[in-house]
Amino acid sequence: MSAAAGVRGAHPLVVSAGVAVGCVAAIAGLAALPGGATLAQQVVSGLMLGGIYVAVAVAFTLTIGVLNFLNFTIPTMFMLTGMVAWGLARHGLPFTEAWHWALALPPGIVVAILASLVVERFTFRYLKTRHGDATEHAIPLVSSLGFLLIFEHLVLIVLGSDAQSFPVRFRLDWQVGPLVVGLPQLASLLLSLAIVFWLSWLLARTRTGRALRSIAESPDTATLLGVEVTRIVPVVFLLSGLLCGVAGALFVVNYSDVSPFMGDHVGTKAIAAMVLGGLGSIWGAIAGGLLVGLLETLGIHFFGGDAAQVVVWTVLLLAIVLRPQGLFGGSRIGKGKL
């Protein structure tokens, strides 16, 4: 058995614990080296940023793994959460004073989920009714791109095109030796990972999860086996909207920047994370998201902000050449299934 096969065969919790211990040990080792504290700080920042990418990458993985199409509206769900929350905090909740930003976040997440369900209603469900199997058509791909443009331009019309600052009123830092860890960022990373762990359990242990995996293998066979595809497929879009909504909320709390185009940057990095980790692998999406976050912060540290994109996409292209199935993907390239 190869080392890679052994890792894929191990229990996910064991692998995750080993990776966490390895990361902590590596950061501690870097911080102990002469002049290594700065580099260790960049690693910590990269892991915190990677937690945001993890949630969005898992949302992409769900639609690829179950429905076999790339849902272009996923970055828009991320953006909708931030912009709706900013709009409510700035104009709609004047009576809550210092904590109005916290009350504005849940409605933003709800809007992201509802928008995702609208996409499902007018792409997959409509095509299932008209043609029998929506997954065999390229129309959902084009339709999702159309919804991306519609949602983005509705936000531009209602809330404007300027970048805005989200009114978060607190900043808490935790000093660990020479390192500074933002507690909101740490909480965001842990929350993102907790949601992904819950999702993995849902897919592996519940009736809904088994139904989703049967649809991933063959929608027609799943229907013959009694799976109500029209009731299960919306769960994919609901979970994708929830993941993007939570990621968007965590992003604006930690970085305070919102704009109608904020989803574009995160969406491309999440796609890179999904490919690096392996199509159809939730655990690969976790590893890919954290890796992309590290590559971005280290690229900025060593080469400057303009080179960060070059570093991430160069590593992605090398990975596609050397290991096209990704870190946790199977042997069938481009056929990622949950």
C-alpha positions in Angstrom: 0.0 0.0 0.0 1.4 3.4 -0.9 1.7 6.2 1.6 -1.0 8.2 -0.2 -3.4 5.3 -0.1 -2.7 4.8 3.6 -3.6 8.4 4.3 -6.8 8.1 2.3 -7.7 4.9 4.1 -7.2 6.3 7.6 -10.0 7.7 9.7 -10.6 11.4 8.9 -10.4 12.4 12.5 -7.1 10.7 12.9 -5.7 12.4 9.8 -7.1 15.8 10.9 -5.6 15.4 14.4 -2.2 14.5 12.9 -2.3 17.5 10.5 -3.3 19.9 13.4 -0.4 18.6 15.6 2.0 18.9 12.6 0.9 22.5 11.9 1.3 23.5 15.6 4.7 21.8 15.8 5.9 23.5 12.5 4.7 26.9 13.7 6.4 26.5 17.0 9.6 25.3 15.3 9.6 28.3 12.9 9.0 30.8 15.8 11.9 29.3 17.7 14.4 29.9 14.9 16.3 33.2 14.7 14.2 35.6 12.7 11.5 32.9 12.2 8.8 34.6 14.2 7.8 36.8 11.2 7.5 33.7 8.9 5.6 31.8 11.6 3.2 34.7 11.9 2.6 34.5 8.1 1.8 30.8 8.5 -0.7 31.5 11.2 -2.4 34.2 9.1 -2.5 31.9 6.1 -4.2 29.2 8.1 -6.8 31.7 9.4 -7.5 32.9 5.8 -7.6 29.4 4.6 -10.5 28.7 6.9 -12.6 31.0 4.8 -11.6 29.3 1.6 -12.4 25.9 3.1 -16.1 26.6 3.5 -16.5 27.9 -0.1 -14.4 25.1 -1.5 -16.6 22.6 0.2 -19.6 24.3 -1.3 -18.1 23.8 -4.8 -17.2 20.2 -3.9 -20.8 19.4 -3.0 -22.2 20.6 -6.4 -19.3 18.9 -8.3 -19.5 15.7 -6.3 -23.3 15.3 -6.3 -24.6 17.1 -9.4 -21.5 17.1 -11.6 -21.6 20.7 -12.5 -19.7 23.9 -11.5 -22.1 26.2 -9.8 -21.0 29.8 -10.7 -23.4 31.4 -8.2 -21.4 30.1 -5.2 -19.2 33.2 -5.0 -22.3 35.3 -5.4 -23.8 33.7 -2.2 -20.7 34.7 -0.4 -21.0 38.3 -1.7 -24.7 38.5 -0.9 -24.1 37.7 2.8 -21.6 40.5 3.2 -23.4 43.2 1.2 -26.9 42.4 2.7 -25.4 42.5 6.2 -23.6 45.8 5.5 -26.8 47.3 4.1 -28.8 46.3 7.2 -26.0 47.4 9.6 -25.7 50.8 7.8 -29.3 51.6 6.9 -31.7 49.1 8.4 -30.8 48.5 12.1 -30.2 51.9 13.7 -31.7 50.9 17.0 -29.1 48.3 18.0 -26.1 50.6 18.3 -22.9 48.8 19.1 -24.1 45.3 18.2 -26.1 46.1 15.2 -23.4 44.4 13.0 -24.0 41.0 14.8 -27.7 41.2 14.2 -27.2 42.0 10.6 -25.2 38.8 9.8 -28.0 36.2 10.2 -30.3 37.9 7.7 -27.4 38.0 5.3 -26.9 34.3 5.6 -30.6 33.6 5.1 -30.6 35.7 1.9 -27.7 33.6 0.6 -29.6 30.4 1.3 -32.8 31.7 -0.3 -30.9 32.9 -3.4 -29.3 29.4 -3.7 -32.7 27.8 -3.5 -33.9 30.1 -6.3 -31.1 29.0 -8.5 -32.1 25.4 -7.8 -35.7 26.1 -8.7 -35.0 27.6 -12.0 -32.1 25.4 -13.2 -32.1 21.8 -11.9 -35.8 21.4 -11.0 -37.0 23.1 -14.2 -34.7 21.0 -16.4 -35.7 17.9 -14.5 -39.3 18.6 -15.4 -38.6 19.4 -19.0 -35.9 17.0 -20.0 -35.8 14.2 -17.4 -32.3 14.7 -16.1 -30.8 18.1 -15.5 -27.3 16.8 -14.9 -26.9 15.7 -18.5 -27.3 19.2 -19.9 -24.9 22.2 -20.0 -27.8 24.6 -19.4 -27.4 24.6 -15.6 -23.8 25.8 -16.0 -25.0 28.7 -18.2 -28.0 29.4 -16.0 -25.8 29.7 -12.9 -23.6 32.2 -14.7 -26.7 34.2 -15.6 -27.9 34.2 -12.0 -24.4 35.3 -10.9 -24.7 38.4 -13.2 -28.3 39.1 -12.1 -27.6 39.0 -8.4 -24.4 41.0 -8.7 -26.0 43.7 -10.7 -29.0 43.9 -8.4 -26.6 44.5 -5.6 -24.9 47.2 -7.7 -28.2 48.9 -8.3 -29.4 48.8 -4.7 -26.2 49.2 -2.7 -23.8 50.8 -5.1 -20.5 49.7 -6.6 -18.1 51.1 -4.0 -16.1 49.0 -1.5 -17.4 49.6 2.0 -16.2 48.9 5.6 -18.3 46.6 7.7 -18.8 48.2 11.2 -17.3 45.6 13.5 -16.6 47.2 16.8 -14.2 44.8 18.5 -10.8 43.3 17.9 -9.3 40.8 20.3 -5.8 39.4 19.9 -4.2 36.5 21.7 -0.4 36.8 22.3 1.4 33.4 22.1 5.0 34.1 22.6 6.1 36.2 19.5 2.9 35.4 17.6 -0.3 37.3 17.6 -3.5 35.3 16.9 -6.7 37.2 16.2 -9.4 35.5 18.3 -12.2 36.3 15.8 -10.0 34.7 13.0 -9.3 31.6 15.2 -13.0 31.3 16.0 -13.7 31.5 12.3 -11.3 28.8 11.4 -12.7 26.5 14.1 -16.3 27.2 13.1 -15.6 26.5 9.4 -13.9 23.2 10.3 -16.7 22.3 12.6 -19.3 22.8 9.9 -17.3 20.8 7.5 -16.9 18.0 10.0 -20.7 18.0 10.6 -21.3 17.9 6.8 -19.0 14.9 6.5 -20.9 13.2 9.2 -24.2 14.0 7.5 -23.1 12.5 4.2 -21.6 9.4 5.8 -24.1 8.6 8.6 -27.6 9.9 7.7 -30.3 8.8 5.4 -30.1 12.2 3.6 -26.4 11.7 3.1 -26.8 8.3 1.6 -29.4 9.7 -0.7 -27.1 12.4 -1.8 -24.3 9.9 -2.5 -26.6 7.7 -4.5 -27.6 10.6 -6.6 -23.9 11.4 -7.1 -23.4 7.9 -8.5 -26.5 7.8 -10.8 -29.6 9.9 -10.5 -31.6 7.4 -12.6 -30.6 4.5 -10.4 -31.3 6.5 -7.3 -34.8 7.2 -8.5 -35.3 3.4 -9.1 -34.2 2.8 -5.6 -36.8 5.1 -4.2 -34.8 8.3 -3.7 -36.9 11.4 -4.2 -34.4 13.3 -6.3 -36.6 16.5 -6.5 -36.6 16.6 -2.7 -33.0 15.7 -2.1 -31.3 17.9 -4.7 -32.5 21.2 -3.0 -30.5 20.0 0.1 -27.3 20.4 -1.9 -28.2 24.0 -2.8 -29.3 24.7 0.8 -26.0 23.4 2.2 -24.0 25.3 -0.4 -25.9 28.5 0.5 -25.3 27.9 4.2 -21.6 27.3 3.7 -21.1 30.4 1.6 -23.3 32.5 3.9 -21.2 31.5 7.0 -18.0 32.0 5.1 -19.1 35.5 4.0 -20.2 36.4 7.5 -16.8 35.2 8.9 -15.0 37.1 6.2 -16.6 40.5 6.9 -16.2 40.1 10.7 -12.5 39.4 10.3 -11.5 41.7 7.4 -14.3 44.3 7.5 -14.2 44.8 3.7 -17.3 44.3 1.6 -18.0 45.1 -2.1 -20.2 43.7 -4.9 -17.1 42.0 -6.3 -15.8 40.4 -3.1 -16.9 36.9 -4.1 -14.8 36.9 -7.3 -11.5 36.7 -5.4 -12.7 34.2 -2.9 -14.4 32.1 -5.5 -11.3 31.7 -7.7 -9.2 30.7 -4.7 -11.9 28.2 -3.6 -11.9 26.6 -7.0 -8.1 26.3 -6.8 -8.5 24.7 -3.4 -11.0 22.3 -4.6 -8.8 21.2 -7.5 -5.7 20.9 -5.3 -7.5 18.8 -2.8 -9.3 16.6 -5.3 -12.6 16.9 -7.0 -15.4 15.4 -4.9 -13.4 15.1 -1.7 -14.5 17.1 1.2 -11.3 16.4 3.1 -9.4 17.4 0.0 -11.3 20.7 0.1 -10.2 21.3 3.6 -6.6 20.6 2.8 -6.7 22.6 -0.4 -8.3 25.6 1.3 -5.7 25.8 4.1 -2.9 25.3 1.5 -4.2 28.1 -0.7 -4.4 30.4 2.3 -0.8 29.6 3.2 0.4 30.1 -0.4 -1.3 33.5 -0.6 0.1 34.9 2.6 3.6 33.4 2.0 3.5 34.7 -1.6 2.7 38.2 -0.3 5.5 37.9 2.3 8.2 36.8 -0.1 7.2 38.4 -3.4 4.7 41.2 -2.6 1.0 41.5 -3.0 1.0 41.6 -6.8 2.7 38.2 -7.0 0.3 36.3 -4.7 -2.0 35.2 -7.5 0.9 34.1 -9.5 2.2 31.9 -6.7 -1.2 30.3 -6.1 -2.0 29.5 -9.7 1.6 28.4 -10.5 1.4 25.8 -7.7 -2.1 24.8 -9.0 -0.8 24.3 -12.6 2.2 22.2 -11.3 -0.2 20.1 -9.2 -2.4 19.5 -12.3 0.6 18.3 -14.2 2.1 16.1 -11.4 -1.0 14.9 -9.7 -4.1 15.8 -11.6 -6.5 13.9 -9.3 -5.5 16.2 -6.4 -4.3 15.3 -2.9 -7.3 13.3 -1.8 -8.9 12.5 -5.2 -9.3 9.1 -6.7 -7.8 7.7 -9.8 -10.5 8.8 -12.2 -9.5 12.3 -13.2 -12.3 14.8 -13.5 -14.8 12.2 -12.1 -15.0 13.4 -8.5 -17.9 11.8 -6.6 -18.7 12.0 -2.9 
